Amino acid sequence: MGNLLKVLTKDIDNNGGNFFLDFENAQPSPSETEVWESVNQVLTEAREVLDELQAYTGAGEDIRQAIQSPGVERVQEKAWSAVVPLVSKLKTFYEFSVKLESSLRCLLVVLTCSSSSSSPTQQLEQKQALARQFAHILHFTLRFDELKFTCICCSCHLFQMTNPAIQNDFSYYRRTISRMKINKLNATEAGDVNNELANRMSLFYACATPMLKTLSDATSKFVSDMKGCIRVLKEQPASSVEGLLNALRYTTKHLNDETTSKQIKNMLLSN
């Protein structure tokens, strides 16, 4: 992801990274249509996710009443009835992050892997519709995280929670579920958020910038897959894979670029 962003700001191809990107009229080519349509469905859902997140108010008052009146069943039921649908919505947000990760990986494959000798800048120029989708994913990511947290000190990486209701609602939900299990009460109304999913959601929402971390992790996995392919080849008998390794060594246009991972360089160039 970093290398794609650097195209916009750094002289990667000795042209200052200058190129025209038509955000208004860019259309996918026939070979790009399948990926474009798949990503477009996710981006359409992204707008709905942002609208729902912006309108998220939480069940703060009901939760406060329930905490203050632990023995009043009517108050407890009211808080629980308010929280369950909200947690279902939080589950939808989390599941969307998984879809977004998959879409990003599809775009990375098309935008960075090419059998042609095109440079990174030329790749973006030639695949403008997909480059625009990549930009829309970044815009959504920043907007989602902005609605959850606001940075109050960039140099210190300090964040202030914009919508504390998310954490409060989910924490109350998990505490109530645990109490139900301890008391052997019926928790069927909890929906389909099992313990494993709840743990993943908890880690997701605990992060100051959950969507950005999702995309960052997806990019790291993408690079790791590339390293894994090289590692598998090097573990085979040299006589059977040397031709494939040489193909990677001598046909990879950007192997010697400064932006290429040193680990990948060493893996390919070492005997």
Backbone as CSV, one residue per row, in Angstrom:
resi,resn,N_x,N_y,N_z,CA_x,CA_y,CA_z,C_x,C_y,C_z
1,MET,0.832,-1.192,0.000,0.000,0.000,0.000,0.872,1.249,0.000
2,GLY,1.960,1.188,0.785,2.848,2.333,0.869,3.434,2.704,-0.473
3,ASN,3.852,1.696,-1.258,4.435,1.981,-2.562,3.423,2.611,-3.505
4,LEU,2.169,2.170,-3.423,1.148,2.778,-4.272,0.937,4.237,-3.901
5,LEU,0.944,4.526,-2.604,0.774,5.904,-2.167,1.971,6.758,-2.553
6,LYS,3.178,6.155,-2.524,4.373,6.914,-2.873,4.358,7.366,-4.323
7,VAL,3.641,6.631,-5.172,3.540,7.027,-6.574,2.986,8.436,-6.686
8,LEU,2.130,8.805,-5.734,1.489,10.113,-5.780,2.389,11.225,-5.263
9,THR,3.476,10.867,-4.558,4.277,11.899,-3.902,5.771,11.800,-4.162
10,LYS,6.233,10.709,-4.761,7.673,10.493,-4.888,8.048,10.188,-6.328
11,ASP,9.261,10.553,-6.706,9.732,10.357,-8.068,10.147,8.907,-8.278
12,ILE,9.169,8.001,-8.348,9.470,6.584,-8.512,9.953,6.289,-9.924
13,ASP,9.296,6.887,-10.902,9.598,6.561,-12.300,10.326,7.693,-13.008
14,ASN,11.027,8.523,-12.238,11.765,9.651,-12.796,10.877,10.648,-13.524
15,ASN,9.608,10.683,-13.136,8.733,11.695,-13.734,8.001,12.478,-12.655
16,GLY,8.550,12.406,-11.430,7.950,13.164,-10.341,6.639,12.600,-9.869
17,GLY,6.262,11.402,-10.355,4.992,10.825,-9.949,3.806,11.569,-10.520
18,ASN,4.045,12.358,-11.591,2.975,13.158,-12.166,2.223,12.365,-13.225
19,PHE,0.932,12.240,-13.038,0.089,11.615,-14.049,-1.340,12.069,-13.820
20,PHE,-2.140,11.930,-14.851,-3.523,12.391,-14.779,-4.435,11.236,-14.395
21,LEU,-5.193,11.429,-13.334,-6.153,10.423,-12.895,-7.548,11.026,-12.995
22,ASP,-8.343,10.505,-13.896,-9.680,11.038,-14.158,-10.681,10.389,-13.204
23,PHE,-10.932,11.049,-12.077,-11.827,10.484,-11.077,-13.282,10.510,-11.528
24,GLU,-13.616,11.386,-12.445,-15.008,11.529,-12.855,-15.409,10.521,-13.924
25,ASN,-14.514,10.261,-14.871,-14.916,9.491,-16.051,-14.194,8.159,-16.229
26,ALA,-13.310,7.796,-15.320,-12.549,6.551,-15.478,-13.480,5.342,-15.500
27,GLN,-13.312,4.498,-16.500,-14.129,3.296,-16.647,-13.222,2.070,-16.750
28,PRO,-13.643,0.936,-16.191,-12.800,-0.265,-16.249,-12.741,-0.847,-17.653
29,SER,-11.600,-1.409,-17.987,-11.461,-2.112,-19.258,-12.138,-3.473,-19.131
30,PRO,-12.388,-4.171,-20.242,-13.026,-5.499,-20.157,-12.298,-6.457,-19.220
31,SER,-10.969,-6.398,-19.201,-10.208,-7.316,-18.344,-10.296,-6.937,-16.868
32,GLU,-10.700,-5.698,-16.585,-10.790,-5.220,-15.200,-12.208,-5.273,-14.649
33,THR,-13.179,-5.528,-15.523,-14.587,-5.395,-15.140,-14.978,-6.286,-13.968
34,GLU,-14.519,-7.527,-13.971,-14.912,-8.461,-12.908,-14.457,-7.961,-11.537
35,VAL,-13.194,-7.536,-11.450,-12.683,-7.010,-10.182,-13.398,-5.716,-9.823
36,TRP,-13.586,-4.844,-10.813,-14.232,-3.547,-10.566,-15.637,-3.724,-10.005
37,GLU,-16.412,-4.624,-10.598,-17.786,-4.837,-10.140,-17.814,-5.415,-8.729
38,SER,-16.897,-6.327,-8.437,-16.832,-6.913,-7.099,-16.508,-5.851,-6.054
39,VAL,-15.512,-5.022,-6.344,-15.119,-3.970,-5.404,-16.209,-2.909,-5.306
40,ASN,-16.881,-2.634,-6.417,-17.926,-1.608,-6.418,-19.075,-1.982,-5.484
41,GLN,-19.408,-3.261,-5.416,-20.454,-3.709,-4.492,-20.063,-3.401,-3.049
42,VAL,-18.798,-3.617,-2.731,-18.315,-3.347,-1.375,-18.330,-1.846,-1.096
43,LEU,-17.934,-1.047,-2.080,-17.925,0.405,-1.891,-19.336,0.962,-1.738
44,THR,-20.298,0.349,-2.409,-21.693,0.765,-2.240,-22.148,0.505,-0.807
45,GLU,-21.775,-0.656,-0.285,-22.102,-0.978,1.106,-21.356,-0.061,2.069
46,ALA,-20.169,0.392,1.661,-19.366,1.264,2.526,-20.113,2.549,2.859
47,ARG,-20.823,3.091,1.896,-21.582,4.321,2.150,-22.672,4.085,3.189
48,GLU,-23.303,2.920,3.133,-24.336,2.586,4.113,-23.722,2.413,5.504
49,VAL,-22.546,1.801,5.553,-21.863,1.607,6.835,-21.543,2.949,7.479
50,LEU,-21.045,3.892,6.683,-20.719,5.214,7.231,-21.962,5.928,7.740
51,ASP,-23.058,5.820,6.996,-24.306,6.457,7.431,-24.781,5.872,8.760
52,GLU,-24.708,4.549,8.880,-25.163,3.898,10.109,-24.239,4.216,11.282
53,LEU,-22.939,4.269,11.014,-21.998,4.598,12.082,-22.189,6.038,12.550
54,GLN,-22.423,6.937,11.615,-22.618,8.338,11.977,-23.889,8.528,12.801
55,ALA,-24.887,7.680,12.549,-26.162,7.794,13.271,-26.178,6.972,14.561
56,TYR,-25.084,6.286,14.856,-25.032,5.402,16.026,-25.020,6.233,17.308
57,THR,-26.023,6.041,18.142,-26.121,6.803,19.395,-25.919,5.944,20.633
58,GLY,-26.109,4.639,20.509,-25.866,3.756,21.638,-27.029,3.677,22.613
59,ALA,-26.830,2.860,23.638,-27.872,2.638,24.651,-27.376,3.097,26.014
60,GLY,-26.662,4.214,26.025,-26.028,4.690,27.247,-26.967,4.873,28.428
61,GLU,-28.104,5.510,28.208,-29.026,5.784,29.308,-29.631,4.498,29.859
62,ASP,-30.028,3.591,28.974,-30.593,2.312,29.422,-29.558,1.507,30.210
63,ILE,-28.311,1.556,29.764,-27.250,0.831,30.466,-27.010,1.434,31.847
64,ARG,-26.998,2.756,31.926,-26.811,3.409,33.231,-27.922,3.026,34.205
65,GLN,-29.146,3.012,33.710,-30.273,2.637,34.561,-30.144,1.189,35.034
66,ALA,-29.688,0.318,34.139,-29.540,-1.095,34.492,-28.451,-1.289,35.545
67,ILE,-27.364,-0.526,35.427,-26.270,-0.630,36.397,-26.709,-0.103,37.761
68,GLN,-27.498,0.955,37.752,-27.967,1.551,39.004,-29.069,0.729,39.672
69,SER,-29.772,-0.086,38.881,-30.873,-0.895,39.434,-30.680,-2.362,39.076
70,PRO,-29.636,-3.001,39.614,-29.319,-4.382,39.230,-30.401,-5.392,39.591
71,GLY,-31.258,-5.057,40.554,-32.275,-6.016,40.975,-33.624,-5.819,40.326
72,VAL,-33.761,-4.813,39.488,-35.054,-4.531,38.847,-35.069,-5.197,37.473
73,GLU,-35.816,-6.278,37.365,-35.801,-7.077,36.142,-36.288,-6.292,34.932
74,ARG,-37.288,-5.453,35.133,-37.835,-4.684,34.018,-36.771,-3.763,33.414
75,VAL,-35.973,-3.152,34.266,-34.914,-2.248,33.801,-33.822,-3.033,33.077
76,GLN,-33.505,-4.218,33.619,-32.485,-5.064,32.986,-32.934,-5.512,31.595
77,GLU,-34.182,-5.891,31.482,-34.710,-6.351,30.199,-34.728,-5.218,29.169
78,LYS,-35.034,-4.020,29.635,-35.063,-2.877,28.726,-33.671,-2.587,28.167
79,ALA,-32.667,-2.629,29.043,-31.294,-2.377,28.600,-30.827,-3.461,27.632
80,TRP,-31.151,-4.707,27.966,-30.744,-5.821,27.111,-31.409,-5.724,25.733
81,SER,-32.683,-5.373,25.712,-33.411,-5.241,24.450,-32.850,-4.108,23.595
82,ALA,-32.298,-3.091,24.248,-31.714,-1.967,23.513,-30.333,-2.312,22.970
83,VAL,-29.574,-3.109,23.717,-28.186,-3.393,23.349,-28.067,-4.448,22.252
84,VAL,-28.903,-5.473,22.293,-28.769,-6.593,21.351,-28.795,-6.145,19.884
85,PRO,-29.769,-5.337,19.445,-29.743,-4.906,18.039,-28.545,-4.020,17.704
86,LEU,-28.056,-3.281,18.694,-26.881,-2.442,18.455,-25.632,-3.294,18.244
87,VAL,-25.515,-4.361,19.021,-24.375,-5.264,18.852,-24.460,-5.970,17.504
88,SER,-25.667,-6.254,17.069,-25.842,-6.836,15.738,-25.322,-5.884,14.665
89,LYS,-25.535,-4.588,14.882,-25.030,-3.585,13.946,-23.504,-3.513,14.002
90,LEU,-22.946,-3.603,15.206,-21.488,-3.607,15.345,-20.884,-4.836,14.667
91,LYS,-21.603,-5.941,14.735,-21.163,-7.155,14.048,-21.126,-6.925,12.540
92,THR,-22.126,-6.218,12.023,-22.163,-5.901,10.593,-20.965,-5.048,10.194
93,PHE,-20.623,-4.065,11.035,-19.459,-3.218,10.749,-18.184,-4.055,10.702
94,TYR,-18.046,-4.953,11.677,-16.843,-5.786,11.722,-16.771,-6.699,10.494
95,GLU,-17.887,-7.324,10.155,-17.906,-8.213,8.991,-17.603,-7.445,7.706
96,PHE,-18.007,-6.177,7.674,-17.688,-5.374,6.496,-16.179,-5.153,6.385
97,SER,-15.498,-5.020,7.511,-14.041,-4.840,7.470,-13.368,-6.040,6.815
98,VAL,-13.938,-7.226,7.002,-13.396,-8.436,6.371,-13.601,-8.364,4.858
99,LYS,-14.779,-7.897,4.438,-15.044,-7.726,3.003,-14.092,-6.696,2.397
100,LEU,-13.861,-5.624,3.132,-12.985,-4.564,2.635,-11.559,-5.077,2.473
101,GLU,-11.124,-5.891,3.419,-9.787,-6.480,3.331,-9.654,-7.327,2.073
102,SER,-10.675,-8.124,1.780,-10.655,-8.969,0.591,-10.613,-8.128,-0.681
103,SER,-11.387,-7.047,-0.706,-11.408,-6.168,-1.880,-10.057,-5.505,-2.095
104,LEU,-9.435,-5.085,-1.003,-8.124,-4.451,-1.123,-7.108,-5.413,-1.711
105,ARG,-7.136,-6.650,-1.253,-6.185,-7.640,-1.761,-6.392,-7.873,-3.256
106,CYS,-7.646,-7.883,-3.697,-7.928,-8.036,-5.131,-7.337,-6.875,-5.926
107,LEU,-7.506,-5.662,-5.404,-6.965,-4.488,-6.090,-5.441,-4.502,-6.103
108,LEU,-4.839,-4.916,-4.988,-3.379,-4.957,-4.927,-2.809,-5.921,-5.961
109,VAL,-3.480,-7.049,-6.137,-3.011,-8.023,-7.126,-3.005,-7.401,-8.516
110,VAL,-4.095,-6.725,-8.868,-4.217,-6.168,-10.214,-3.312,-4.951,-10.405
111,LEU,-3.177,-4.129,-9.368,-2.424,-2.882,-9.505,-0.913,-3.051,-9.356
112,THR,-0.479,-4.150,-8.760,0.962,-4.316,-8.533,1.566,-5.498,-9.269
113,CYS,0.748,-6.428,-9.713,1.268,-7.615,-10.394,0.869,-7.554,-11.863
114,SER,1.846,-7.473,-12.719,1.563,-7.368,-14.147,2.627,-8.100,-14.935
115,SER,2.205,-8.760,-16.007,3.155,-9.455,-16.870,3.850,-8.490,-17.823
116,SER,3.345,-7.247,-17.887,3.955,-6.250,-18.762,5.108,-5.571,-18.042
117,SER,5.809,-4.699,-18.765,6.939,-3.976,-18.173,6.516,-2.611,-17.657
118,SER,5.232,-2.425,-17.415,4.720,-1.131,-16.967,5.266,-0.779,-15.595
119,SER,5.579,0.489,-15.410,6.042,0.983,-14.118,4.840,1.170,-13.200
120,PRO,5.065,1.384,-11.887,3.935,1.620,-10.976,3.054,2.781,-11.410
121,THR,3.690,3.884,-11.846,2.903,5.029,-12.296,2.067,4.668,-13.514
122,GLN,2.675,3.956,-14.457,1.941,3.551,-15.656,0.805,2.603,-15.324
123,GLN,1.020,1.754,-14.316,-0.044,0.846,-13.888,-1.275,1.636,-13.452
124,LEU,-1.048,2.687,-12.664,-2.168,3.493,-12.189,-2.798,4.287,-13.323
125,GLU,-1.972,4.759,-14.248,-2.503,5.486,-15.403,-3.360,4.582,-16.280
126,GLN,-2.913,3.355,-16.464,-3.606,2.429,-17.354,-4.847,1.819,-16.705
127,LYS,-4.877,1.770,-15.376,-5.988,1.135,-14.658,-6.651,2.157,-13.733
128,GLN,-7.087,3.252,-14.336,-7.568,4.381,-13.553,-8.845,4.064,-12.780
129,ALA,-9.712,3.244,-13.346,-10.958,2.915,-12.642,-10.660,2.166,-11.347
130,LEU,-9.673,1.266,-11.392,-9.299,0.521,-10.193,-8.515,1.404,-9.225
131,ALA,-7.693,2.302,-9.770,-6.962,3.237,-8.911,-7.941,4.139,-8.163
132,ARG,-9.017,4.522,-8.839,-10.037,5.349,-8.184,-10.709,4.573,-7.056
133,GLN,-10.971,3.284,-7.278,-11.568,2.471,-6.221,-10.621,2.346,-5.030
134,PHE,-9.334,2.224,-5.317,-8.341,2.173,-4.244,-8.409,3.451,-3.405
135,ALA,-8.541,4.593,-4.082,-8.651,5.874,-3.381,-9.928,5.934,-2.548
136,HIS,-11.023,5.396,-3.086,-12.291,5.390,-2.345,-12.185,4.519,-1.088
137,ILE,-11.455,3.414,-1.182,-11.259,2.561,-0.007,-10.492,3.316,1.071
138,LEU,-9.457,4.041,0.660,-8.691,4.825,1.632,-9.552,5.915,2.258
139,HIS,-10.381,6.555,1.443,-11.258,7.611,1.964,-12.243,7.039,2.979
140,PHE,-12.840,5.894,2.645,-13.761,5.254,3.585,-13.051,4.909,4.888
141,THR,-11.850,4.357,4.769,-11.088,3.940,5.951,-10.843,5.106,6.897
142,LEU,-10.388,6.211,6.343,-10.108,7.384,7.172,-11.384,7.940,7.789
143,ARG,-12.469,7.932,7.022,-13.735,8.468,7.526,-14.305,7.581,8.635
144,PHE,-14.246,6.267,8.458,-14.745,5.342,9.482,-13.989,5.545,10.789
145,ASP,-12.668,5.577,10.687,-11.855,5.729,11.897,-12.044,7.107,12.525
146,GLU,-12.295,8.106,11.688,-12.545,9.450,12.212,-13.838,9.484,13.025
147,LEU,-14.843,8.741,12.580,-16.114,8.700,13.302,-15.997,7.941,14.618
148,LYS,-14.986,7.084,14.725,-14.790,6.328,15.963,-13.831,7.040,16.911
149,PHE,-12.736,7.550,16.366,-11.738,8.233,17.173,-11.303,9.518,16.484
150,THR,-10.920,10.503,17.270,-10.343,11.735,16.759,-8.939,11.880,17.313
151,CYS,-7.980,12.163,16.432,-6.599,12.359,16.878,-6.486,13.727,17.546
152,ILE,-6.018,13.766,18.798,-5.886,15.037,19.514,-4.430,15.469,19.626
153,CYS,-3.499,14.571,19.282,-2.079,14.933,19.283,-1.347,13.973,18.361
154,CYS,-1.130,14.400,17.114,-0.534,13.510,16.117,0.874,13.074,16.510
155,SER,1.671,14.000,17.061,3.052,13.661,17.401,3.129,12.632,18.520
156,CYS,2.134,12.639,19.406,2.124,11.692,20.534,1.237,10.486,20.269
157,HIS,0.553,10.482,19.104,-0.366,9.399,18.750,-1.454,9.231,19.810
158,LEU,-1.992,10.361,20.278,-3.071,10.331,21.255,-4.403,10.487,20.538
159,PHE,-5.376,9.659,20.932,-6.681,9.689,20.296,-7.765,9.862,21.350
160,GLN,-8.795,10.592,20.973,-9.955,10.755,21.836,-11.139,10.060,21.183
161,MET,-11.833,9.235,21.937,-12.930,8.467,21.371,-14.070,9.391,20.952
162,THR,-14.394,9.378,19.660,-15.476,10.204,19.146,-16.829,9.625,19.528
163,ASN,-16.930,8.300,19.518,-18.195,7.639,19.816,-17.983,6.567,20.881
164,PRO,-17.915,6.963,22.158,-17.675,5.983,23.230,-18.800,4.980,23.387
165,ALA,-19.967,5.264,22.796,-21.104,4.345,22.927,-20.768,2.967,22.372
166,ILE,-19.927,2.917,21.352,-19.570,1.628,20.745,-18.920,0.715,21.774
167,GLN,-17.887,1.216,22.442,-17.189,0.418,23.445,-18.087,0.112,24.634
168,ASN,-18.861,1.110,25.068,-19.738,0.918,26.230,-20.803,-0.137,25.967
169,ASP,-21.427,-0.061,24.797,-22.475,-1.025,24.450,-21.918,-2.440,24.383
170,PHE,-20.769,-2.580,23.723,-20.216,-3.915,23.538,-19.706,-4.492,24.856
171,SER,-19.133,-3.644,25.701,-18.662,-4.110,27.010,-19.840,-4.586,27.861
172,TYR,-20.925,-3.818,27.855,-22.114,-4.213,28.626,-22.678,-5.526,28.087
173,TYR,-22.695,-5.659,26.775,-23.195,-6.883,26.140,-22.397,-8.099,26.611
174,ARG,-21.074,-7.982,26.592,-20.237,-9.117,26.974,-20.369,-9.434,28.463
175,ARG,-20.470,-8.400,29.294,-20.656,-8.642,30.731,-21.979,-9.348,30.994
176,THR,-23.012,-8.931,30.282,-24.332,-9.528,30.490,-24.353,-10.981,30.027
177,ILE,-23.724,-11.244,28.892,-23.645,-12.621,28.392,-22.917,-13.510,29.401
178,SER,-21.814,-13.013,29.941,-21.056,-13.789,30.934,-21.898,-14.072,32.166
179,ARG,-22.650,-13.063,32.600,-23.501,-13.242,33.781,-24.603,-14.256,33.503
180,MET,-25.150,-14.224,32.301,-26.190,-15.186,31.935,-25.656,-16.615,31.962
181,LYS,-24.430,-16.785,31.462,-23.841,-18.122,31.435,-23.556,-18.622,32.848
182,ILE,-23.062,-17.724,33.693,-22.770,-18.106,35.077,-24.044,-18.521,35.804
183,ASN,-25.112,-17.762,35.562,-26.393,-18.042,36.222,-27.248,-19.040,35.456
184,LYS,-26.679,-19.571,34.352,-27.362,-20.567,33.522,-28.717,-20.064,33.037
185,LEU,-28.709,-18.793,32.607,-29.925,-18.199,32.064,-29.932,-18.335,30.549
186,ASN,-31.104,-18.171,29.957,-31.255,-18.311,28.515,-30.635,-17.110,27.807
187,ALA,-29.648,-17.378,26.950,-28.990,-16.293,26.211,-29.222,-16.422,24.716
188,THR,-30.319,-17.073,24.338,-30.586,-17.291,22.914,-30.847,-15.991,22.176
189,GLU,-31.296,-14.959,22.905,-31.567,-13.688,22.255,-30.290,-12.920,21.929
190,ALA,-29.154,-13.491,22.270,-27.886,-12.806,22.026,-27.527,-12.767,20.549
191,GLY,-28.281,-13.488,19.732,-27.990,-13.485,18.308,-26.873,-14.452,17.976
192,ASP,-26.195,-14.198,16.852,-25.178,-15.135,16.383,-23.761,-14.632,16.646
193,VAL,-23.582,-13.854,17.703,-22.247,-13.400,18.098,-21.709,-14.382,19.128
194,ASN,-21.018,-15.417,18.643,-20.467,-16.396,19.574,-19.216,-15.841,20.241
195,ASN,-18.645,-16.608,21.138,-17.524,-16.112,21.934,-16.307,-15.786,21.074
196,GLU,-16.028,-16.640,20.092,-14.872,-16.402,19.219,-15.041,-15.113,18.422
197,LEU,-16.233,-14.928,17.860,-16.504,-13.708,17.104,-16.458,-12.487,18.014
198,ALA,-16.992,-12.621,19.220,-16.979,-11.508,20.172,-15.550,-11.094,20.509
199,ASN,-14.654,-12.066,20.624,-13.250,-11.749,20.904,-12.624,-10.969,19.752
200,ARG,-12.915,-11.390,18.520,-12.363,-10.689,17.352,-12.927,-9.276,17.255
201,MET,-14.224,-9.151,17.523,-14.841,-7.824,17.492,-14.257,-6.919,18.568
202,SER,-14.001,-7.486,19.734,-13.442,-6.711,20.834,-12.072,-6.150,20.464
203,LEU,-11.234,-6.979,19.843,-9.909,-6.526,19.407,-10.032,-5.457,18.324
204,PHE,-10.998,-5.635,17.441,-11.202,-4.684,16.348,-11.581,-3.312,16.895
205,TYR,-12.570,-3.267,17.776,-13.052,-1.982,18.280,-12.135,-1.370,19.334
206,ALA,-11.255,-2.179,19.903,-10.306,-1.640,20.884,-9.217,-0.819,20.213
207,CYS,-9.014,-1.040,18.918,-7.978,-0.320,18.178,-8.433,1.116,17.901
208,ALA,-7.501,2.062,18.013,-7.847,3.465,17.767,-8.257,3.700,16.319
209,THR,-7.619,2.990,15.393,-7.942,3.120,13.966,-8.180,1.723,13.396
210,PRO,-9.327,1.130,13.682,-9.557,-0.276,13.323,-9.529,-0.564,11.829
211,MET,-10.135,0.305,11.018,-10.151,0.047,9.574,-8.766,0.214,8.964
212,LEU,-8.027,1.210,9.417,-6.678,1.405,8.897,-5.791,0.220,9.257
213,LYS,-5.953,-0.300,10.463,-5.182,-1.476,10.866,-5.561,-2.683,10.005
214,THR,-6.849,-2.801,9.682,-7.299,-3.903,8.833,-6.606,-3.855,7.475
215,LEU,-6.558,-2.662,6.867,-5.923,-2.529,5.556,-4.411,-2.714,5.648
216,SER,-3.825,-2.219,6.726,-2.387,-2.386,6.919,-2.028,-3.861,7.047
217,ASP,-2.817,-4.587,7.831,-2.575,-6.024,7.998,-2.766,-6.770,6.679
218,ALA,-3.771,-6.350,5.898,-4.028,-6.998,4.611,-2.850,-6.808,3.667
219,THR,-2.269,-5.610,3.684,-1.119,-5.334,2.830,0.093,-6.151,3.267
220,SER,0.276,-6.263,4.580,1.392,-7.069,5.098,1.240,-8.532,4.693
221,LYS,0.005,-9.033,4.744,-0.243,-10.418,4.334,0.041,-10.600,2.849
222,PHE,-0.313,-9.592,2.070,-0.079,-9.647,0.626,1.413,-9.782,0.333
223,VAL,2.230,-8.985,1.032,3.682,-9.053,0.856,4.223,-10.381,1.375
224,SER,3.672,-10.845,2.508,4.127,-12.115,3.087,3.860,-13.280,2.152
225,ASP,2.712,-13.244,1.439,2.404,-14.305,0.469,3.479,-14.381,-0.607
226,MET,3.935,-13.185,-1.039,4.976,-13.138,-2.060,6.259,-13.774,-1.532
227,LYS,6.605,-13.440,-0.281,7.801,-14.023,0.329,7.645,-15.535,0.467
228,GLY,6.416,-15.956,0.807,6.167,-17.384,0.974,6.388,-18.155,-0.309
229,CYS,5.963,-17.578,-1.439,6.153,-18.244,-2.736,7.638,-18.434,-3.034
230,ILE,8.422,-17.385,-2.768,9.866,-17.476,-3.009,10.489,-18.520,-2.094
231,ARG,10.048,-18.529,-0.827,10.612,-19.467,0.148,10.327,-20.914,-0.259
232,VAL,9.103,-21.177,-0.727,8.747,-22.534,-1.157,9.621,-22.969,-2.327
233,LEU,9.843,-22.060,-3.272,10.690,-22.392,-4.418,12.115,-22.720,-3.977
234,LYS,12.638,-21.940,-3.035,14.027,-22.132,-2.618,14.208,-23.391,-1.782
235,GLU,13.111,-23.926,-1.266,13.200,-25.159,-0.480,13.217,-26.405,-1.369
236,GLN,12.944,-26.213,-2.665,12.926,-27.345,-3.593,14.333,-27.587,-4.150
237,PRO,14.572,-28.779,-4.727,15.871,-29.054,-5.354,16.191,-27.999,-6.404
238,ALA,17.409,-27.480,-6.355,17.794,-26.383,-7.248,17.590,-26.728,-8.714
239,SER,17.841,-27.985,-9.062,17.743,-28.390,-10.465,16.330,-28.267,-11.019
240,SER,15.332,-28.350,-10.137,13.945,-28.338,-10.609,13.298,-26.958,-10.580
241,VAL,13.873,-26.025,-9.819,13.219,-24.716,-9.690,14.118,-23.546,-10.073
242,GLU,15.373,-23.828,-10.436,16.286,-22.732,-10.741,15.763,-21.867,-11.882
243,GLY,15.107,-22.511,-12.844,14.547,-21.749,-13.961,13.490,-20.764,-13.509
244,LEU,12.634,-21.186,-12.568,11.592,-20.297,-12.059,12.188,-19.149,-11.253
245,LEU,13.202,-19.475,-10.430,13.849,-18.425,-9.642,14.555,-17.419,-10.553
246,ASN,15.201,-17.923,-11.601,15.861,-17.018,-12.537,14.847,-16.123,-13.245
247,ALA,13.679,-16.688,-13.512,12.630,-15.881,-14.144,12.236,-14.722,-13.239
248,LEU,12.142,-15.005,-11.934,11.823,-13.940,-10.985,12.967,-12.935,-10.876
249,ARG,14.199,-13.443,-10.883,15.363,-12.562,-10.727,15.519,-11.605,-11.905
250,TYR,15.317,-12.124,-13.108,15.693,-11.354,-14.289,14.517,-10.727,-15.038
251,THR,13.297,-11.033,-14.622,12.150,-10.409,-15.294,11.346,-9.525,-14.357
252,THR,11.737,-9.468,-13.078,11.044,-8.592,-12.134,11.602,-7.187,-12.281
253,LYS,10.811,-6.294,-12.839,11.288,-4.964,-13.223,11.805,-4.152,-12.047
254,HIS,11.154,-4.270,-10.869,11.472,-3.379,-9.755,12.232,-4.070,-8.626
255,LEU,12.876,-5.206,-8.943,13.589,-5.944,-7.900,14.674,-5.092,-7.247
256,ASN,15.365,-4.281,-8.030,16.479,-3.493,-7.501,16.080,-2.085,-7.075
257,ASP,14.783,-1.791,-7.103,14.331,-0.472,-6.656,14.546,-0.304,-5.161
258,GLU,14.731,0.934,-4.721,14.914,1.210,-3.298,13.678,0.839,-2.491
259,THR,12.512,0.919,-3.129,11.262,0.665,-2.411,10.962,-0.818,-2.243
260,THR,11.715,-1.681,-2.932,11.489,-3.121,-2.808,12.050,-3.623,-1.479
261,SER,11.292,-4.490,-0.823,11.706,-5.034,0.467,13.096,-5.673,0.378
262,LYS,13.979,-5.310,1.329,15.323,-5.886,1.353,15.271,-7.394,1.560
263,GLN,14.280,-7.847,2.322,14.167,-9.281,2.576,13.866,-10.034,1.285
264,ILE,12.979,-9.471,0.450,12.666,-10.103,-0.829,13.890,-10.093,-1.738
265,LYS,14.614,-8.964,-1.753,15.838,-8.890,-2.557,16.820,-9.979,-2.148
266,ASN,17.054,-10.092,-0.837,18.028,-11.068,-0.346,17.599,-12.500,-0.657
267,MET,16.291,-12.761,-0.553,15.793,-14.110,-0.813,16.001,-14.503,-2.275
268,LEU,15.808,-13.542,-3.177,15.932,-13.847,-4.597,17.382,-13.844,-5.078
269,LEU,18.177,-12.919,-4.549,19.528,-12.753,-5.065,20.531,-13.705,-4.443
270,SER,20.211,-14.245,-3.248,21.141,-15.182,-2.611,21.006,-16.561,-3.231
271,ASN,22.086,-17.326,-3.193,22.064,-18.680,-3.759,21.534,-19.682,-2.743
